[in-house]
Amino acid sequence: MNRTFDIAIVGGGIVGAATAYKLQLAYPDKSIAIIEKEKALANHQTGNNSGVIHSGIYYKPGSFKAKNCVEGRRELVQFAKDYHINHDICGKVIVATDKSELEHLELIKNRGIENGVEGIESITTEQIREIEPFCKGIAGIRVGCTGIIDFRATTEKFGELLEAKNESSKVLLDHRVIAVSQTNDHTLLKTSKGDIEAKKVIYCGGLQADRLAKKDGVKLDMAILGFRGDYYELSEEGKHKVKNLIYPVPNPKFPFLGVHFTRMTDGSVECGPNAVFVFKREGYKKTDFDLKDTLEATTFAGTWKFFGKHWRYGLEEYRRAFSKKLFLSQLQRLIPELKMEDLAHERAGVRAMALSETGDMIDDFKIEYGRDSIHVLNAPSPAATACLSIANEIVEMAKKHFYS
């Protein structure tokens, strides 16, 4: 098998796969490889999130998040239609349960309008009940263009199309990048399945983004921390209490949207996630621990500054993580009639949070250049929704940095 490529994409999540697909469209004669350390694409953040096509309503106007989410959503929906990816533009409601949330609810609505999000309308208590009969709130917003999608299937389709468009392009699974070295005209990627040469490399490492950047000799002023999000699936008896998507008004101090209810594309309904610091970067169990991951996180100066600022919030999240009763209590703010027996199977996802040396969360997308490389250092939610728009940005960066 060919082990030399024009471009290698390290990381087989949805951003990496979308980037490979878009690059192949832009450069049909170039051989492109997706190099993924797991045995399947989309095995971490992409495949373990809540499957929501975000509208773009939350994000600061003018930010990359806002621009790429709105543009990316429209392109993603069209892609799903073209390639028969399971999806549904079902709309969602954002619900205020307390008067203290009304000001931020209005801010969110105005942001959405400024960002060009279509289908936004304020709704009353009565209208909330009409849309979601079991939901209780004093005011809300309905966002008609929000939807749900199978992100794993989307990522796999990008990989299929990559290989179909150029027989020299490959998806290489179970290839963990161990080391990176430079020659005059190539980058040598030492992997767990042998060496791979590439003229140019784009790193879309997600939870491993900072480590890959260091392997490539990029100096960083940030680190990746992992935060686990726990979800419960509603039981057969309980899932009728949610029609589509129900979100709270998020805490403006954090990039998390709060525990919410999501009808998935398979008809199941999930509720969550919370957000708790993990002691293993790819740890999906509550007791997972890795010494290297823990030492790296706790010896980074920004970690302790972050904890110092937000310890109360973090403590509450940990309490809910280990108490189903407290988790239920949070959910009952939106659906008071929810019962303990309505919470059935539990699962988790882990998201990468980029943290500066000052202990501040890097909330927007962050992409930087190496010598013959591009590094996607931070691609938080709504990166899955925005994947095609982010990929378009990376293609333009590649044209300037690699081929100008």
C-alpha positions as CSV (number, residue, x, y, z in Angstrom):
1,M,0.0,0.0,0.0
2,N,1.1,3.5,-0.8
3,R,2.6,5.2,2.3
4,T,3.4,8.6,0.7
5,F,0.7,11.2,0.3
6,D,0.5,14.8,-0.9
7,I,-1.5,15.7,2.2
8,A,-2.1,13.9,5.5
9,I,-5.0,14.7,7.8
10,V,-4.2,13.5,11.3
11,G,-7.4,12.9,13.2
12,G,-10.6,11.2,11.9
13,G,-13.2,13.1,13.7
14,I,-15.8,15.1,11.7
15,V,-13.6,18.2,11.3
16,G,-10.7,16.1,10.0
17,A,-12.8,14.0,7.7
18,A,-14.7,17.1,6.3
19,T,-11.4,18.8,5.7
20,A,-10.0,15.8,3.8
21,Y,-13.2,15.7,1.7
22,K,-13.1,19.4,0.9
23,L,-9.4,19.3,0.0
24,Q,-10.0,16.4,-2.3
25,L,-12.7,18.5,-4.1
26,A,-10.3,21.4,-4.3
27,Y,-7.3,19.3,-5.4
28,P,-8.7,16.2,-7.2
29,D,-5.3,15.0,-8.4
30,K,-3.6,15.1,-4.9
31,S,-3.4,12.0,-2.8
32,I,-4.9,12.6,0.7
33,A,-4.8,10.4,3.7
34,I,-6.9,10.5,6.9
35,I,-4.8,9.0,9.7
36,E,-6.9,7.9,12.7
37,K,-5.7,6.2,15.8
38,E,-8.9,4.4,16.5
39,K,-10.4,1.4,14.7
40,A,-13.3,3.6,13.4
41,L,-13.8,7.3,12.4
42,A,-15.7,9.6,14.8
43,N,-14.9,7.5,17.9
44,H,-14.5,10.4,20.4
45,Q,-16.1,13.9,20.4
46,T,-17.9,13.5,17.1
47,G,-19.5,10.1,17.9
48,N,-20.4,10.8,21.5
49,N,-22.0,14.2,21.4
50,S,-25.8,14.9,21.5
51,G,-26.2,14.8,17.7
52,V,-27.6,18.4,17.4
53,I,-27.4,20.5,14.3
54,H,-26.9,23.9,16.0
55,S,-28.5,27.0,14.6
56,G,-25.8,29.6,15.5
57,I,-28.0,31.5,18.0
58,Y,-25.6,31.5,21.0
59,Y,-22.4,32.8,19.6
60,K,-20.9,36.2,19.7
61,P,-21.6,38.1,16.4
62,G,-18.5,38.3,14.3
63,S,-16.8,35.3,15.9
64,F,-15.6,32.4,13.8
65,K,-18.1,30.3,15.7
66,A,-21.0,32.4,14.7
67,K,-20.0,32.7,11.0
68,N,-19.0,29.0,10.6
69,C,-22.0,27.6,12.5
70,V,-24.6,29.4,10.3
71,E,-22.8,28.8,7.0
72,G,-21.8,25.2,8.1
73,R,-25.3,24.3,9.2
74,R,-26.8,25.1,5.9
75,E,-24.2,23.3,4.0
76,L,-24.4,20.3,6.3
77,V,-28.2,20.0,5.9
78,Q,-27.8,20.1,2.1
79,F,-25.0,17.4,2.3
80,A,-27.3,15.2,4.5
81,K,-30.1,15.6,1.9
82,D,-27.7,14.8,-1.0
83,Y,-26.3,11.7,0.6
84,H,-29.3,10.5,2.5
85,I,-27.8,11.0,6.0
86,N,-30.4,10.4,8.7
87,H,-31.4,13.9,10.0
88,D,-34.5,15.9,10.9
89,I,-34.9,19.7,11.1
90,C,-37.3,19.5,14.0
91,G,-36.6,22.8,15.8
92,K,-35.9,23.4,19.5
93,V,-37.1,25.5,22.4
94,I,-34.8,27.5,24.8
95,V,-36.7,27.9,28.0
96,A,-36.4,30.3,30.9
97,T,-37.6,28.9,34.2
98,D,-36.7,32.0,36.4
99,K,-37.0,35.7,35.9
100,S,-33.3,36.1,36.4
101,E,-32.8,34.3,33.0
102,L,-35.0,36.6,30.9
103,E,-32.3,39.2,30.2
104,H,-29.9,36.6,28.9
105,L,-32.7,34.9,26.9
106,E,-33.3,38.2,25.1
107,L,-29.6,38.6,24.5
108,I,-29.5,35.1,22.9
109,K,-32.4,36.0,20.6
110,N,-30.8,39.2,19.5
111,R,-27.5,37.4,18.9
112,G,-29.2,34.9,16.7
113,I,-30.9,37.6,14.7
114,E,-27.6,39.5,14.2
115,N,-25.9,36.2,13.2
116,G,-28.5,35.7,10.4
117,V,-30.2,32.7,12.0
118,E,-33.6,32.1,10.4
119,G,-36.8,30.9,12.1
120,I,-36.3,32.5,15.6
121,E,-39.4,33.5,17.5
122,S,-40.2,34.4,21.1
123,I,-42.8,32.1,22.7
124,T,-45.0,32.4,25.8
125,T,-45.6,29.9,28.6
126,E,-48.7,28.7,26.7
127,Q,-46.8,28.3,23.4
128,I,-44.0,26.3,25.2
129,R,-46.7,23.9,26.4
130,E,-48.2,23.6,22.9
131,I,-44.7,22.6,21.5
132,E,-43.5,20.6,24.5
133,P,-46.6,19.6,26.6
134,F,-44.5,18.5,29.7
135,C,-42.1,21.5,29.7
136,K,-42.6,24.3,32.2
137,G,-41.2,27.8,31.6
138,I,-42.0,31.4,32.0
139,A,-40.8,32.4,28.5
140,G,-38.8,30.9,25.7
141,I,-37.4,31.1,22.2
142,R,-38.3,28.6,19.4
143,V,-35.5,28.1,16.9
144,G,-37.0,26.4,13.8
145,C,-33.8,25.7,11.9
146,T,-32.2,23.5,14.7
147,G,-32.1,19.8,14.0
148,I,-30.7,16.4,14.7
149,I,-28.3,14.3,12.6
150,D,-26.2,11.1,12.7
151,F,-22.7,12.6,13.0
152,R,-21.0,9.2,12.8
153,A,-22.7,8.4,9.5
154,T,-21.8,11.9,8.2
155,T,-18.1,11.4,9.1
156,E,-18.0,7.9,7.5
157,K,-19.6,9.4,4.3
158,F,-16.8,12.0,4.1
159,G,-14.3,9.1,4.3
160,E,-16.1,7.1,1.6
161,L,-16.3,10.1,-0.8
162,L,-12.6,10.8,-0.2
163,E,-11.6,7.3,-1.3
164,A,-14.1,7.3,-4.2
165,K,-12.9,10.5,-5.7
166,N,-9.2,9.5,-5.9
167,E,-8.0,5.9,-5.8
168,S,-4.7,7.0,-4.2
169,S,-6.5,8.7,-1.2
170,K,-7.0,6.5,1.8
171,V,-8.6,6.3,5.3
172,L,-6.0,4.7,7.5
173,L,-7.5,3.4,10.7
174,D,-5.7,2.1,13.8
175,H,-2.7,4.3,13.0
176,R,-1.6,6.2,16.1
177,V,0.9,9.0,15.4
178,I,3.8,8.5,17.7
179,A,6.4,11.0,16.4
180,V,6.8,13.7,13.8
181,S,10.0,14.6,12.0
182,Q,10.8,16.9,9.0
183,T,12.9,16.3,5.9
184,N,13.6,18.9,3.2
185,D,10.4,18.2,1.4
186,H,8.4,15.8,3.5
187,T,7.0,15.3,7.0
188,L,7.6,11.8,8.3
189,L,4.8,10.5,10.6
190,K,5.9,7.6,12.6
191,T,2.7,5.6,13.4
192,S,1.8,2.4,15.3
193,K,1.5,0.7,11.9
194,G,4.6,2.0,10.2
195,D,5.9,5.3,8.7
196,I,3.9,7.6,6.5
197,E,5.3,10.4,4.4
198,A,3.3,13.5,3.5
199,K,4.3,16.7,1.8
200,K,1.8,18.7,3.9
201,V,0.0,17.8,7.1
202,I,-3.1,19.1,8.7
203,Y,-3.7,18.1,12.3
204,C,-7.3,17.8,13.6
205,G,-6.5,16.0,16.8
206,G,-9.4,17.1,19.1
207,L,-8.6,15.8,22.5
208,Q,-5.0,15.3,21.4
209,A,-4.5,18.6,19.5
210,D,-1.9,20.1,21.9
211,R,0.1,16.9,22.0
212,L,0.2,16.6,18.3
213,A,1.3,20.3,18.0
214,K,4.2,19.7,20.4
215,K,5.3,16.7,18.3
216,D,5.4,19.0,15.3
217,G,7.5,21.5,17.2
218,V,4.7,24.2,17.6
219,K,5.1,26.4,20.7
220,L,1.9,26.6,22.6
221,D,0.5,29.0,25.2
222,M,-2.5,26.8,25.9
223,A,-3.4,23.2,26.9
224,I,-6.3,20.9,26.3
225,L,-8.3,19.7,29.3
226,G,-10.9,17.0,29.0
227,F,-14.4,17.5,30.4
228,R,-16.8,14.5,30.6
229,G,-20.5,14.9,29.9
230,D,-22.9,12.3,31.3
231,Y,-26.1,11.5,29.6
232,Y,-29.2,9.5,30.5
233,E,-31.5,7.9,28.0
234,L,-35.2,8.3,28.9
235,S,-37.0,5.0,29.3
236,E,-39.7,3.8,27.0
237,E,-42.3,5.0,29.6
238,G,-40.6,8.4,30.0
239,K,-39.6,9.4,26.5
240,H,-43.1,10.6,25.5
241,K,-42.4,13.6,27.7
242,V,-40.1,15.1,25.1
243,K,-41.1,15.8,21.5
244,N,-37.9,17.2,20.1
245,L,-35.2,19.4,21.7
246,I,-35.6,21.4,25.0
247,Y,-32.7,23.6,26.2
248,P,-32.3,25.8,29.3
249,V,-31.0,29.3,29.2
250,P,-27.2,28.7,29.5
251,N,-24.9,30.1,32.1
252,P,-23.2,33.0,30.3
253,K,-19.9,32.4,32.2
254,F,-19.4,29.0,30.6
255,P,-19.2,27.5,27.1
256,F,-21.6,24.7,28.1
257,L,-25.3,24.9,27.2
258,G,-26.6,23.2,30.3
259,V,-28.4,19.8,30.7
260,H,-31.0,19.6,27.9
261,F,-33.3,17.1,26.2
262,T,-32.6,15.7,22.8
263,R,-34.6,13.4,20.6
264,M,-32.0,11.4,18.6
265,T,-32.3,10.3,15.0
266,D,-33.1,6.7,16.1
267,G,-36.1,7.9,18.2
268,S,-34.5,7.6,21.6
269,V,-34.4,10.7,23.9
270,E,-31.3,11.7,25.8
271,C,-30.9,14.2,28.6
272,G,-27.6,15.8,29.7
273,P,-24.8,16.5,29.6
274,N,-23.1,17.9,32.8
275,A,-19.5,19.0,32.6
276,V,-16.8,17.5,34.9
277,F,-13.1,17.6,34.7
278,V,-11.6,14.2,33.8
279,F,-8.5,12.5,35.1
280,K,-8.1,10.6,31.9
281,R,-8.3,12.6,28.7
282,E,-10.3,9.9,26.9
283,G,-11.9,8.6,30.0
284,Y,-15.6,7.9,29.6
285,K,-16.2,6.2,33.0
286,K,-16.5,8.2,36.2
287,T,-13.6,6.4,37.9
288,D,-11.2,6.5,34.9
289,F,-7.7,7.7,35.8
290,D,-4.5,8.1,33.8
291,L,-1.3,9.3,35.6
292,K,0.2,11.0,32.6
293,D,-3.0,12.8,31.7
294,T,-3.5,13.9,35.3
295,L,0.1,15.2,35.7
296,E,-0.1,17.1,32.4
297,A,-3.3,18.8,33.4
298,T,-2.4,19.6,37.0
299,T,1.1,20.9,36.2
300,F,-0.2,23.4,33.6
301,A,-0.5,26.8,35.4
302,G,-3.8,27.7,33.7
303,T,-5.5,24.7,35.2
304,W,-5.3,25.9,38.8
305,K,-6.2,29.4,37.8
306,F,-9.3,28.1,36.1
307,F,-10.2,25.9,39.1
308,G,-9.6,28.9,41.4
309,K,-12.2,31.0,39.4
310,H,-14.8,28.3,39.0
311,W,-14.5,25.9,41.9
312,R,-18.1,26.3,43.0
313,Y,-19.5,25.5,39.6
314,G,-17.1,22.5,39.3
315,L,-18.1,21.2,42.7
316,E,-21.8,21.3,41.8
317,E,-21.1,19.5,38.6
318,Y,-19.2,16.7,40.4
319,R,-22.1,16.3,42.9
320,R,-24.6,15.8,40.1
321,A,-22.2,13.4,38.3
322,F,-22.3,11.1,41.3
323,S,-25.9,11.7,42.3
324,K,-28.7,10.6,40.0
325,K,-31.1,12.4,42.4
326,L,-29.4,15.7,41.9
327,F,-29.1,15.1,38.1
328,L,-32.9,14.5,38.0
329,S,-33.5,17.6,40.1
330,Q,-31.7,19.7,37.4
331,L,-33.8,18.1,34.7
332,Q,-37.0,18.7,36.6
333,R,-36.5,22.5,36.2
334,L,-37.6,22.0,32.6
335,I,-39.8,19.0,33.0
336,P,-41.2,18.8,36.5
337,E,-43.1,15.6,35.9
338,L,-39.9,13.7,35.1
339,K,-39.4,10.7,37.5
340,M,-36.4,8.7,38.6
341,E,-37.6,5.7,36.7
342,D,-37.7,7.8,33.5
343,L,-33.9,7.9,33.6
344,A,-32.7,4.6,32.1
345,H,-29.3,3.9,30.4
346,E,-26.3,6.1,31.1
347,R,-23.5,7.0,28.7
348,A,-20.8,9.7,28.5
349,G,-18.8,11.9,26.1
350,V,-15.6,13.8,26.6
351,R,-15.1,17.3,25.1
352,A,-11.8,19.1,24.6
353,M,-11.6,22.4,26.3
354,A,-8.7,24.7,25.4
355,L,-7.3,26.7,28.3
356,S,-4.9,29.6,28.2
357,E,-2.0,30.0,30.6
358,T,-4.1,32.7,32.5
359,G,-6.8,30.1,33.2
360,D,-9.3,31.5,30.7
361,M,-11.3,29.2,28.3
362,I,-10.5,29.8,24.7
363,D,-14.0,29.9,23.4
364,D,-13.6,30.4,19.7
365,F,-12.0,28.2,17.0
366,K,-8.2,28.4,17.1
367,I,-6.1,27.3,14.0
368,E,-2.4,27.9,13.6
369,Y,0.4,27.2,11.1
370,G,3.4,25.0,11.5
371,R,6.2,24.8,9.0
372,D,4.5,22.6,6.4
373,S,1.4,22.1,8.6
374,I,-1.8,23.5,9.9
375,H,-3.0,22.8,13.4
376,V,-6.7,22.9,14.5
377,L,-5.9,23.6,18.2
378,N,-9.5,24.3,19.3
379,A,-12.7,23.3,17.7
380,P,-15.4,23.2,20.4
381,S,-19.1,23.0,19.8
382,P,-20.6,23.8,17.3
383,A,-17.7,22.3,15.4
384,A,-19.6,19.3,14.3
385,T,-22.4,21.4,12.8
386,A,-19.8,23.8,11.3
387,C,-17.5,21.1,10.0
388,L,-17.9,21.9,6.3
389,S,-17.5,25.6,6.9
390,I,-14.4,25.0,9.0
391,A,-13.1,22.8,6.3
392,N,-13.6,25.6,3.7
393,E,-11.6,27.9,5.9
394,I,-8.8,25.3,6.2
395,V,-8.8,24.8,2.4
396,E,-8.2,28.5,2.0
397,M,-5.5,28.5,4.6
398,A,-3.9,25.5,2.8
399,K,-4.0,27.3,-0.6
400,K,-2.1,30.3,1.0
401,H,0.3,28.4,3.2
402,F,1.0,25.3,1.1
403,Y,0.5,26.3,-2.5
404,S,0.7,30.0,-3.0
